[in-house]
Structure formats: C-alpha cells, structure tokens
Amino acid sequence: MVKISSLWELTDEKLIEAYHKATLLNLDENFIEMLIEEIDNRGIESFKIEYVS
C-alpha cells in the first residue's frame, strides 16, 4: 500500500508523470484520485486532468 506521505517525496514532474502512467494503465481509481488530490494540494496550475476510465 502506498502511503500518502510517500507522494510528498515526488517532484511535481514525477507526480504528474505518475498520474499520466496510472491513467494510461487504467490503475485503481482510488490511487488515481489520491494522485489528483496531491496535485491539487500542490496547486499545480499547468495540470490538465485527462483521466480516462
């Protein structure tokens, strides 16, 4: 299980990369939501949600 605190260790670029790969691989929706929440918490403005389920 991924701890949310582990997401803090990712750079913004790696976090967005993880999000894109997770959606591409159609990983667990809860995991993707966790990534989106962290992206929102960081206030990453250039981020566009391209989530495809």
N, C-alpha and C positions, 0 to 999 in steps of 0.2 A: 504494500500500500504506500502511496506517495504522501508524504507529509506536506501540508501547505507551506510550512517553513522552508522546505526544500526549494519551492518556487522562488523564494526571495533571493536565492543564490544565483539564479539565472540572470544573465544580462537581458535587457529589453529585446535585443535582436534574437537571442536564443529562445526567449519566451514566445515571441511571435512565430519563430521557426517551429517550435514545438506545437503551437496551435495549428499551424498550417499542415504539418505532418499528421497530427491527430485527426483532423477533419478529412484529409486525403485518405487515410487508412480506416476511416469510419470507426474510430475507437469509442469507448464508452462515453455516452452523453454526459454523465456526471463529471468525468475527467475533463472533457472539453469545456463544460460550464465553469469548472474550477480555474482553468486557464483564462477564460474570458473574464472572470471575476478579478484575477490578479492583473490582467491587462487594464481593466477599468480602474482598479485601485492605484495603479501607477500613472494613470492619466495619459496614456499613450494616445495622442491625438491623431496620428497618421494611420492608425489601425482601422481597417475596414473589415467588418465581420463578413466572412464568406463561407459560413457554416452550411454544409450540405449534408443532410441526413439521409 
